[in-house]
Every structure is written in C-alpha cells, then in structure tokens.
Amino acid sequence: MSTDLFCEIVAGERPAFMVFSDDVAAGFLDTRPVFKGHVLVVPRVHVETLADLPAAGVGPFFARVQATARAVEEGLAAGGTFVAMNNRISQSVAHLHVHVVPRQRKDGLRGFFWPRTKYAGDAEAESFAERIRKSWNSPSD
C-alpha cells in the first residue's frame, strides 16, 4: 500500500478536521481552503487518479461527494458548491481527491485561479467541520 498524506489521515495517523469517514471514503477540511468550509473527499483505498478507481467504486465514492456537497450547502448556508478534481496535473497529493468548496453569489471566485485563505485557528476550523458534520447524511448505496 502506498503511503501519502491522505492515506495517513484516512488511517488516523495524521490529524484532520473530519467531516465524515466510512468504509468507502473520508471527508475533511482542506488546510488551505479556497473558502472556509472547503472539504476534500478521498477514497479510503489508495488510488492516484479517477482512472485508477475501480469501476465498482465510482458510484459509492461519488455518492459521498454528493452527500458532502449537500452538507456543505446546508450546514454553511452556502448558495451552492464548486466541485472539482485534478488528475496528475495540479494534483498536490498523489491520492484521488475531490474538492467541495462552498460558494455564494459574487464571492469573487473566477475561473481556475484558486485563491487560498486560512482559518483563524483550530477552534474556527472545528466549528466549520462540526456545522458540515451535523448536516452530513450517509448515502444508501
């Protein structure tokens, strides 16, 4: 098994502000969010790109992405979400991950330039994770 930052988070070997974790995937706050509440959803199995994810795993994985998008919108009262992934190019960690970013109208996000922000501290990050966690509902697949 390959070991990377996301494998370590999934295994509980590295701390993260978790939104959910189940037998298919885990979701946690990005440490350098585009907007506060930006969640990364990663498969529990180590795969580098979407093409590497076994076909049988695509539906269950994206059901978690969908549930996360719903929870981000509901838990943060976001107007919508931006959902994206990179495969190899611009992929900062070589482990499949999907960005779920809360959006509001006129929030300033334009094109593919992703400005980054920071949480004021662990308490603020945990408060965002908790709000999303409370709205997260496990998909039935």
N, C-alpha and C positions, 0 to 999 in steps of 0.2 A: 504494500500500500504506500502510495506517495504521501509525504507529509508536507503540508503548506500551512499558512496562517489560518485558512478557513477550515482545514481538517482539524487543526488544533482547537479551534473554537467549538466545532461540532462535537469533538471528543471531550470537551470540558477542561482541556489542558491550558486554555488561554481565556481570560475573562472577556466578556462582551455583554452589551445590554441586549439581552434576548427578548424577542417578541413572541416567538414560539419555537418549539422543537418537537418533532415527532419522528416516526420511523422512516419517513421519506425525505424530509428537508428540515432546515433550520432557518430562522429569520432573525436578524439582529441589526441594530443601528450601525450605519456607516460612521466611522470615527471622523471622517471629513465630509460631512453631508453637503449636498447641494443646497437643501433647505432642511431645517431641523425636523426630524421625524423620518428622514431618508433611511429606508430599510434595504438590506441586502438579503436575498433569499438564495440559499445554496443547497444543492443536493447533499445528503449525508454521505453518499458514495463519492469517492474522488473521481471526477471526470474533469477534463480541462475545458472542453467546449461543448456546445449544444450537440454537435455531430457525434460526440463521444458518448452521450447519454443513451442507454439502450432504449429502443422504441417503446417498450412496455413501461418505461419510467417517465416518458414525456408527459402523458396525461396527468398522472398523480403529482408530478413536480409542478406543472403549470396550474393545477387546482390550488396548490399552496400559494403560488404567485397571485392568483386571482383573489384568494381569501385575504392575502396581505394587502392588496390594493383596496379592497373593501374596508378593511380595518383601519388603514391609514386615512381614508376619506372620512369614515365615521368617527374614529377616535380623535382625530385632529380637526374635525370640521373643515376639511380641505374641500376646495371646489372640484378637485379632480386629482389625478396622479399622472406622472410621467413614468412609463415602464420601459426599461431598456437593458440591453446586454451587449457586451463586446465579445468577439471570438478572436483570440490571439492579439490582434492589433488593438492597442489601447486597453488591454486586459491587464490590470495592475497585479492581480493574483491569478496564477495559472490554475484556477478552480472555477468551474462554471458558476456564475452568479448573476442574478437579475436585480437591477436597481428599481426600487419602488419609491418614487420621490413625490411628496405631497406638493400640490400646485394650487395656486389661487390666481384669479384673473389679474393681469398686469403685475405679476410678481417679478418681472424682469428677466426671466429665463428666455434666452433666444438661441435658436439653432443648436449646435452641438458644442458650444462653449459652456462648460460646467463650472461656474464659479463655486468655490467651496467656502464654508463657514465653519464655526466651531461652537460647541456647547460651552456655556459659562463654567461648567464643571460636571462632576459625576451626578450630582443631585438633579440638575436640569436634564441631563441625558436620561436618567432613570425615569423622570416624570414623563418624558415623551414615550419611552418604551412602555411604561405602565398604561398610558392612555390608549396606545395601539393594542397592547395585550388584552385589555378589557373588551375590545371590540372584535378581537380575532375569533372566528368560528372555524373549527376544523371541518374541512370538506369531507363529504362522504363519497369515497371512491372505492 
